[in-house]
Amino acid sequence: MNREKLYRLTFFLGYISVLVVTFVPVFGNLSSIEIGPDIFKIRLDFFLHFAVYFVICLYYLVGLKFGYTLFRKNAFPKFLSMLFLLAILTEVVQIWIPSRSFNIFDLLSNIFGIVIGAIV
């Protein structure tokens, strides 16, 4: 298997993994991060949502540096479309998953991770 095929396979396995994890019930709350003296608190899961999508973008950019592509034509728009679809889908399906719920801030964290990753 050549490196570009391995790059694509790894990307799509990661993509599917993020989708599958959406269906896993999670019990308990993730701790929060406190920034400053009780002025600004952010839940750790918001940061994790941001980080996952940001890292996916970095993975795409590293592939570009090595000359790998995920798609033959219109690679970047297709990549962003797939990522936005994943970000939205993973939050919406949680409406029907026991012990999971749709959270607009999770969705915004996903989208913020994509936007910052795309800007990089």
C-alpha positions in Angstrom: 0.0 0.0 0.0 1.5 3.4 -0.9 1.7 6.2 1.5 -1.1 8.3 0.0 -3.5 5.4 0.3 -2.4 4.8 3.9 -2.9 8.6 4.6 -6.5 8.4 3.2 -7.3 5.1 5.1 -6.0 6.6 8.3 -8.1 9.7 7.8 -11.3 7.9 7.0 -10.8 5.4 9.9 -10.4 8.4 12.2 -13.5 10.0 10.7 -15.5 6.9 11.3 -14.1 6.6 14.8 -15.3 10.0 15.8 -18.8 9.1 14.5 -18.8 5.8 16.4 -17.8 7.4 19.7 -20.8 9.6 19.4 -23.0 6.6 20.0 -21.2 5.5 23.2 -23.1 6.6 26.3 -21.0 8.7 28.7 -21.8 8.9 32.4 -20.7 11.7 34.6 -19.4 15.2 33.9 -16.0 16.1 32.7 -14.2 18.5 35.0 -13.9 22.2 34.2 -10.9 24.3 33.6 -10.7 27.5 35.6 -9.0 30.4 33.9 -8.5 33.4 36.2 -10.1 33.9 39.6 -13.5 32.4 39.1 -14.2 34.8 36.2 -14.0 32.3 33.3 -14.7 28.6 33.5 -14.8 26.3 30.6 -15.9 22.7 30.7 -13.1 20.3 29.7 -15.3 18.6 27.1 -15.6 21.9 25.2 -11.8 22.0 24.9 -11.8 18.3 23.8 -14.4 19.0 21.1 -12.2 21.9 19.8 -9.0 19.8 20.0 -10.4 16.9 18.0 -11.5 19.0 15.1 -8.4 21.1 15.2 -6.2 18.0 15.1 -8.2 16.6 12.2 -7.4 19.8 10.3 -3.7 19.6 11.2 -3.7 16.0 9.9 -5.1 17.3 6.6 -2.5 20.1 6.5 0.4 17.7 7.2 -0.9 15.5 4.3 -0.8 18.5 2.0 2.8 19.2 3.1 3.8 15.7 1.9 1.7 16.0 -1.3 -1.1 13.7 -0.2 -4.7 14.5 -0.9 -8.0 13.0 0.3 -9.9 13.8 -2.9 -8.8 14.2 -6.5 -10.8 17.4 -7.2 -11.8 20.2 -4.9 -10.1 18.6 -2.0 -10.2 21.4 0.5 -14.0 22.3 0.0 -14.8 18.6 0.2 -12.7 18.1 3.3 -14.4 21.1 5.0 -17.8 19.9 4.0 -17.1 16.4 5.5 -15.8 17.9 8.7 -18.8 20.3 9.1 -21.2 17.4 8.4 -19.4 15.3 11.0 -19.5 18.1 13.6 -23.2 18.7 13.1 -24.1 15.0 12.9 -22.2 14.0 16.0 -24.1 16.5 18.1 -27.6 16.0 16.5 -27.6 12.2 16.9 -26.9 12.5 20.6 -30.5 13.6 21.0 -31.4 9.9 20.7 -28.5 8.4 22.7 -29.2 7.5 26.3 -27.2 9.6 28.8 -26.1 11.9 25.9 -27.7 15.1 24.8 -27.4 17.8 22.2 -25.3 20.7 23.4 -25.0 23.8 21.3 -21.7 24.7 23.0 -20.2 21.3 22.0 -21.3 22.1 18.4 -19.8 25.6 18.6 -16.6 24.1 19.9 -16.5 21.6 17.0 -17.0 24.4 14.5 -14.5 26.7 16.2 -11.9 23.9 16.0 -12.6 23.5 12.3 -12.4 27.2 11.6 -9.1 27.7 13.5 -7.6 24.6 12.0 -8.6 25.7 8.5 -7.1 29.2 9.1 -3.8 27.6 10.1 
